[in-house]
Amino acid sequence: MTAHQPRTRGRPPAADRADVTAAALRLLGETGLDALTMRKLATAVGVQVGTLYGYFPTKRALLTAMAEEMLKGCRDAAEGVARPRERVLALARSLRTALLSYRDGARVYAGTHSMGPNTLGFAEALNGALREAGLDATAATRTGLLILHFATGHVLEEQAALQSGPDLPADIENLREAIRGGEYPHLAEAQDQLTGTDLAELFEQGLRLLTAELS
């Protein structure tokens, strides 16, 4: 009779955590963040809900793991780019692209603090490029955070606009009517910009402002 293998203690194997994270990202794409629950994830993975809490003690821990996976490969955008400022721009664009690649990606990423290699590697590449562009340690850190916050917030707005679907044109027209019907001369002059939908160009303009002083 073969002896039973002893049970291992401690945290579940990393591969199992990776499988759960991948399943959570798939479910996110199918249902969106609001409908992503630990119960639904457990069903998708084929385990009891209690088992999931062995991998991730809270939903916030799960979201952090999902955010870490979203940033996989983002730091590679800086490879082969000679000028520091251009590396900063490439990294910021890669973050935007990564978050846009997942339904509610910016909402998942916002507020997480991953200590994984994808997140820290991206932050290291961004901070290094900012230092090489002429900023000291404090200025590089603050500028890096501003870029992260700008990119995340911008994608939040982009994804909210995408989810508006057929209601977006009506919302834009209502805004135009509200501006025309009130005492808003400055807004009236700029209403084409206020109601524009070229969010990619707006992102680029924001990046230019944030990096204007870099070499």
RODO-2510 file (C-alpha; in nm, 4 decimals, decimal comma):
residues 215
     n   res          X          Y          Z
     1     m     0,0000     0,0000     0,0000
     2     t     0,1443     0,3331    -0,1030
     3     a     0,1888     0,5831     0,1751
     4     h    -0,0029     0,9074     0,1439
     5     q     0,2006     1,2142     0,0602
     6     p     0,2086     1,4568     0,3510
     7     r     0,0150     1,7754     0,3068
     8     t     0,2200     2,0864     0,2625
     9     r     0,1537     2,3842     0,4823
    10     g     0,1748     2,7537     0,4194
    11     r     0,0705     2,9476     0,1141
    12     p    -0,0683     2,7721    -0,1942
    13     p     0,1731     2,7107    -0,4809
    14     a     0,2488     3,0128    -0,6968
    15     a     0,1253     2,8315    -1,0075
    16     d    -0,2175     2,7893    -0,8498
    17     r    -0,2290     3,1589    -0,7641
    18     a    -0,1387     3,2360    -1,1245
    19     d    -0,4226     3,0157    -1,2490
    20     v    -0,6720     3,1914    -1,0228
    21     t    -0,5456     3,5329    -1,1362
    22     a    -0,5771     3,4347    -1,5013
    23     a    -0,9306     3,3095    -1,4405
    24     a    -1,0174     3,6362    -1,2651
    25     l    -0,8959     3,8356    -1,5652
    26     r    -1,1020     3,6214    -1,8011
    27     l    -1,4082     3,6671    -1,5824
    28     l    -1,3410     4,0409    -1,5688
    29     g    -1,3617     4,0526    -1,9473
    30     e    -1,6897     3,8641    -1,9451
    31     t    -1,8721     4,0393    -1,6611
    32     g    -1,6890     4,3608    -1,5676
    33     l    -1,5528     4,4575    -1,2290
    34     d    -1,8851     4,5195    -1,0547
    35     a    -1,9993     4,1632    -1,1218
    36     l    -1,6652     4,0023    -1,0375
    37     t    -1,7240     3,8279    -0,7063
    38     m    -1,5248     3,5681    -0,5192
    39     r    -1,8217     3,3316    -0,5477
    40     k    -1,8361     3,3626    -0,9276
    41     l    -1,4601     3,3239    -0,9486
    42     a    -1,4716     3,0111    -0,7341
    43     t    -1,7305     2,8634    -0,9693
    44     a    -1,5174     2,9506    -1,2712
    45     v    -1,2093     2,7898    -1,1170
    46     g    -1,4045     2,4905    -0,9849
    47     v    -1,3256     2,5279    -0,6144
    48     q    -1,5037     2,6285    -0,2960
    49     v    -1,5132     2,9971    -0,2078
    50     g    -1,3133     2,9282     0,1066
    51     t    -1,0344     2,7844    -0,1058
    52     l    -0,9933     3,1163    -0,2868
    53     y    -0,9276     3,2938     0,0405
    54     g    -0,6286     3,0656     0,0842
    55     y    -0,4846     3,2246    -0,2287
    56     f    -0,6122     3,5791    -0,1724
    57     p    -0,7356     3,6725     0,1767
    58     t    -0,9293     3,9739     0,0441
    59     k    -1,0703     4,0907    -0,2873
    60     r    -0,8212     4,3784    -0,2746
    61     a    -0,5396     4,1215    -0,2727
    62     l    -0,6944     3,9589    -0,5794
    63     l    -0,7203     4,2928    -0,7594
    64     t    -0,3560     4,3641    -0,6783
    65     a    -0,2536     4,0348    -0,8365
    66     m    -0,4673     4,1142    -1,1405
    67     a    -0,3078     4,4583    -1,1720
    68     e     0,0366     4,3033    -1,1493
    69     e    -0,0473     4,0679    -1,4353
    70     m    -0,1871     4,3538    -1,6459
    71     l     0,1519     4,5259    -1,6409
    72     k     0,3356     4,2222    -1,7760
    73     g     0,5711     4,3367    -2,0493
    74     c     0,5040     4,7095    -2,0021
    75     r     0,8632     4,7917    -1,9138
    76     d     0,9786     4,6408    -2,2438
    77     a     0,8483     4,9507    -2,4221
    78     a     1,1622     5,1365    -2,3123
    79     e     1,4049     4,8879    -2,4653
    80     g     1,6052     5,0261    -2,7558
    81     v     1,4825     5,3842    -2,7057
    82     a     1,7862     5,6080    -2,6751
    83     r     1,6526     5,9420    -2,5524
    84     p     1,5358     5,9413    -2,1890
    85     r     1,2307     6,1586    -2,2570
    86     e     1,1208     5,9266    -2,5364
    87     r     1,1578     5,6318    -2,2999
    88     v     0,9308     5,8064    -2,0504
    89     l     0,6714     5,8616    -2,3231
    90     a     0,6979     5,5021    -2,4420
    91     l     0,6460     5,3692    -2,0897
    92     a     0,3452     5,5922    -2,0269
    93     r     0,1891     5,4815    -2,3544
    94     s     0,2506     5,1163    -2,2705
    95     l     0,0691     5,1606    -1,9385
    96     r    -0,2294     5,3172    -2,1126
    97     t    -0,2357     5,0383    -2,3690
    98     a    -0,2147     4,7719    -2,0991
    99     l    -0,5017     4,9145    -1,8955
   100     l    -0,7163     4,9628    -2,2053
   101     s    -0,6575     4,5992    -2,2963
   102     y    -0,8772     4,4826    -2,0077
   103     r    -1,2363     4,5666    -1,9361
   104     d    -1,2376     4,8052    -1,6363
   105     g    -0,8585     4,7791    -1,6391
   106     a    -0,8025     5,1234    -1,4897
   107     r    -1,0544     5,0590    -1,2124
   108     v    -0,8743     4,7380    -1,1219
   109     y    -0,5324     4,9025    -1,1270
   110     a    -0,6278     5,2189    -0,9353
   111     g    -0,5344     5,2009    -0,5687
   112     t    -0,3375     4,8759    -0,5882
   113     h     0,0165     4,8538    -0,4573
   114     s     0,1754     4,5467    -0,6066
   115     m     0,5248     4,4458    -0,5014
   116     g     0,5624     4,2113    -0,7972
   117     p     0,8284     4,2280    -1,0686
   118     n     0,5960     4,3643    -1,3385
   119     t     0,4889     4,6649    -1,1323
   120     l     0,8225     4,7351    -0,9674
   121     g     1,0115     4,6721    -1,2896
   122     f     0,7918     4,9219    -1,4718
   123     a     0,8364     5,1777    -1,1936
   124     e     1,2129     5,1255    -1,1971
   125     a     1,2302     5,1761    -1,5741
   126     l     1,0178     5,4918    -1,5537
   127     n     1,2119     5,6345    -1,2620
   128     g     1,5438     5,5540    -1,4300
   129     a     1,4401     5,7283    -1,7510
   130     l     1,3301     6,0348    -1,5554
   131     r     1,6629     6,0438    -1,3698
   132     e     1,8537     6,0213    -1,6974
   133     a     1,6373     6,3025    -1,8338
   134     g     1,7854     6,5332    -1,5704
   135     l     1,5613     6,5044    -1,2646
   136     d     1,6928     6,4393    -0,9158
   137     a     1,5586     6,1500    -0,7086
   138     t     1,2728     6,3452    -0,5491
   139     a     1,1602     6,5148    -0,8696
   140     a     1,1804     6,1879    -1,0645
   141     t     0,9652     6,0073    -0,8083
   142     r     0,7026     6,2805    -0,8021
   143     t     0,6927     6,3141    -1,1791
   144     g     0,6670     5,9373    -1,2133
   145     l     0,3693     5,9318    -0,9766
   146     l     0,2045     6,2149    -1,1682
   147     i     0,2451     6,0215    -1,4920
   148     l     0,0999     5,7067    -1,3340
   149     h    -0,1961     5,8977    -1,1916
   150     f    -0,2554     6,0825    -1,5176
   151     a    -0,2465     5,7636    -1,7248
   152     t    -0,4774     5,5787    -1,4848
   153     g    -0,7256     5,8645    -1,4612
   154     h    -0,7245     5,9163    -1,8353
   155     v    -0,7999     5,5503    -1,9009
   156     l    -1,0777     5,5646    -1,6405
   157     e    -1,2414     5,8366    -1,8499
   158     e    -1,1755     5,6515    -2,1754
   159     q    -1,3289     5,3295    -2,0495
   160     a    -1,6256     5,5145    -1,9000
   161     a    -1,6851     5,6746    -2,2412
   162     l    -1,6615     5,3362    -2,4106
   163     q    -1,9184     5,1931    -2,1692
   164     s    -2,1569     5,4804    -2,2464
   165     g    -2,2115     5,3155    -2,5829
   166     p    -2,5100     5,4557    -2,7761
   167     d    -2,5816     5,7110    -2,5009
   168     l    -2,2579     5,9037    -2,5638
   169     p    -2,3763     6,1157    -2,8628
   170     a    -2,6849     6,2222    -2,6691
   171     d    -2,4748     6,3096    -2,3650
   172     i    -2,2447     6,5229    -2,5805
   173     e    -2,5363     6,7070    -2,7388
   174     n    -2,6933     6,7694    -2,3965
   175     l    -2,3653     6,9206    -2,2809
   176     r    -2,3532     7,1455    -2,5855
   177     e    -2,7091     7,2627    -2,5205
   178     a    -2,6334     7,3323    -2,1550
   179     i    -2,3328     7,5437    -2,2528
   180     r    -2,5273     7,7322    -2,5191
   181     g    -2,8175     7,7954    -2,2845
   182     g    -2,6145     7,9445    -2,0004
   183     e    -2,3676     8,2204    -1,9251
   184     y    -2,0549     8,0244    -2,0135
   185     p    -1,8723     8,2276    -2,2806
   186     h    -1,5357     8,0605    -2,2262
   187     l    -1,6876     7,7130    -2,2399
   188     a    -1,8876     7,8077    -2,5490
   189     e    -1,5691     7,9094    -2,7264
   190     a    -1,4045     7,5782    -2,6364
   191     q    -1,7023     7,3450    -2,6685
   192     d    -1,5532     7,1561    -2,9639
   193     q    -1,2558     7,0638    -2,7467
   194     l    -1,4746     6,9923    -2,4431
   195     t    -1,6938     6,7524    -2,6367
   196     g    -1,4233     6,6005    -2,8556
   197     t    -1,3801     6,2242    -2,8621
   198     d    -1,0161     6,2000    -2,9737
   199     l    -0,8991     6,0811    -2,6336
   200     a    -0,5756     5,9366    -2,7677
   201     e    -0,4615     6,2814    -2,8822
   202     l    -0,5702     6,4308    -2,5495
   203     f    -0,3526     6,1730    -2,3750
   204     e    -0,0575     6,2713    -2,5905
   205     q    -0,1133     6,6380    -2,5097
   206     g    -0,1127     6,5592    -2,1403
   207     l     0,2109     6,3663    -2,1733
   208     r     0,3714     6,6538    -2,3578
   209     l     0,2811     6,8912    -2,0759
   210     l     0,4077     6,6548    -1,8082
   211     t     0,7393     6,5933    -1,9837
   212     a     0,8005     6,9336    -2,1437
   213     e     1,1032     7,0094    -1,9260
   214     l     1,2751     6,6753    -1,9750
   215     s     1,5821     6,6429    -2,1935
***
